[in-house]
Amino acid sequence: MVVRLTVELLRPVPVAPLSLEARLARAGRSVQHLDARLRVAASGQEVARARAVRIRTIANPSADLAAPSSGPAPGSPGAPAPPAEGAVGHALVQGYTAFHNTGAELRFVEGGWGSLGPSRVWIRLAAPVTPDEEPSPLQRAAAAADFGNGVSAVVAMHEHLFINPDLTVYLERPPVGEWVCLEASTRLGTPGVGLAQSLLWDQRGVVGRSLQSLLIEARGRG
């Protein structure tokens, strides 16, 4: 099972043909590392890289290693309301086709694009990552987790940039269902630096966590 996925976003990814290579970097019996690199096909310039950590699972665990409860299910006290009760989130930045406004569907149960601070939002992919292929649980979780900084902004989007140069997703079990909920918040640290963190939920309960380091600066600087 993939328990951690870290993606480093090195440069803006152009709307152009891309090439992807993946390899098994460490072929351990209990822990494996898998690496991937994304390049612009024409120039070979690397724009993103990723590492996944995979841990062997136990088929017949003893009682003391049995999977614990995922906690309260959505709709229970303390848990986010289910996606059917959420408000459709229309992205603030419109006028062009992008992942944030056409690639995913958002249902806010707390907060929203137009408000600052923490939020709870259900997210599902609006299209397959690979044509004619059902998105995997890992793809669904990673796609949702990348929204953490945007849906929990603590500075005005029209005045500041808060770009995440990376994303790390930790999973304690495979997600289930189409929807992944982010319980997202952002903290500002040293001027110019921030951290976005999200608790990830699915229809059963908590499924993992995600972190994004942030570059924060005023728009038009320089």
N, C-alpha and C positions, 0 to 999 in steps of 0.2 A: 504494500500500500504506500502511495506517496503521502508523506507526512509533512513535508515542507517543500515549498516552491518559492524561489527567489528570482525575480526578474529585474535586470538592470537595464534601464532605458538610456542608451548612450547618446543618441542624437534623434532629432525629429524623424519620424518614419515617413517617407514620401509616398504619394499615391502613384506608385510605379511597380513594375515587376520586382519581386523579392525572391531571394533564395534562402532556404533553411537547411541547416545540417544539424544532426543530433547524433550523440554517441554515448555509449556506456562508459563513463569515466572510471568507475570503481565497481568491479564485479564481485562484491563480497557475498558470502552466504547469508548473512543476516542484515547487512546494511549495504545499499547500493547508491551510487551517485550517477545521475544522468545529466549531461550538458547539452545545451542547444545554442546555436548562434544564428542570428537573422541578418542578412546582408542585402544591399541594393544589388540586384542582378547585374546591371550594366557596369557598375564601377567596382563591385566587391566590397564597398565600404560597410563596415559593421555598424548596425544601428541598435541592436539589442542582443542581450545574452541571458541565459537562464540556467539555473541548476535546480534539479529536483532530488530530494533525498527519499529513498524508498526503504521501508523496514519490513522484514519478514513478519507475517502474522502467524498466530497459533490456531490451528484448525480445531483442536479439542482442548480448550484451556481448562485448568483446574478451577475450582470454585473461587479461590482467592484472586484469580486473574480474569474472571468473567467480566464482560463489558459492563461498566457502571451505567446508571441511568443518564440520559442526556439532559435531565432537568425538566422544568415545566415546558409543556408543549405550547406553541403559539395560541394565544387566546386565553391562557391561564394567567392568574395573578402574577405579576412581575415579568411576564413574557410579552413580546410584541403581539399586537393584534394580527390576525391572519391577513394575507394580501387582499382578500375580497373586501375587507373593510378599509383599505387604504385609498388615498386620493391619488389620482394619476398625476405623475410628476412631469410637467412639460419643461424641458431644459430652457434656461435663460438665453443661451446662445443658439440662435436659430439662423436660418438663411442658407445653410449648406448641409450636406449629408455627412454625418460623422457618427462614431460609435455611441456617443453620449445621447444623441437625439433620435437615432433610427436603429441602432444595433441592439438596444436593450429596452425593456419596458420597466418603468419604475412605479411603485405604489408606496407613497409615504403614509405611515401610520403615526409618525411624530415628526415635526419639523417639515422642511421643504426647501426647494431651490431658492425661494425668495427670503428665507429667514436665516440668521446667523446662529451658529451653535450646534449642539448635538442633534442627531436625528435617528430615526428608525425607519428604514425603507426596504421594501421587498423588491428584488431585481430578478428578472429572467431574461435570457437571451431571446432576441426577436428573430434571429436567423441562425442556421448552423454555422459553426466555425469552419468546417469543411463541407462543401456542397454534398447534399444527399447523405449526410452522416449525422446521426443523433449525437448532440453534444454530450461529452462525458461529464461525470460529476465534478472532476477536477477543473474542466473547462468552465463549467457553470460557476464554481466557487471563485476561480481566479477572475473571471469577467466581472462578477459582482464586487469583489474586494477592491478592484481598481477605482471604484467610485467613492471610496471612503473619504478622501480629502475634499472632494467636490461637494458632497452632501452634508459635510459638517464644517463648512468654512466659518472662520471666525473673523475674517476681514472681507470687506466688500469686493465682490468679484470684478466690478467695473473699475475699481481703483487699484487692485493688487493682483499679482500673479502668485500662485501657490502651487508650484510644479513639483510632482513627485519623481525624482530620478530613479526610484526603485519601488518594488512591491514585494513583500514577503507574506506568504500565506501558510499558516500552520493548521493542519487538520488532525483531529483526534479520531475521526471515523469518516467513511465516505459519505458525502451528502446524498440526500434522496429527494426526488421530486424536481420540478422545474424551477421553483422559486428559492432564492437565497436571500436572507434578511441581514442587513448591516445595522448594528447598533453602534453608530460611528461618532467619534469625537476627535477634535483637533486641539493641540496645545502649542502655544508659541514658546520658544526658548530664547537662546541668544539671538539678538536682532538678525533677521535674515534666515532663521532656522525654525522649523516646526516639526511636529510629529503627529501624524494621523493614525488612529488605532480603531479597530472595529472588532466587535464580537459578532461572530457569524452564526446564524440560525438557519435551520430548515424546518420542514413540517414536523419533525420529531422533537426538536429542541436545539441546544447549542451543538455546533459541529466543529468550530475552530475559531481562530483569530487571525487578524492581518495587521500589518504595520507598513507605513509609508513614511520615509523621511521627506521633508519638504524644503524647497528653496522658495523663500518669500521675499518679494520686493515690489515696489511701486511700479505700476505700468508706465512705460515710456522712459524708464530710467536709463541713462546713458545714451 
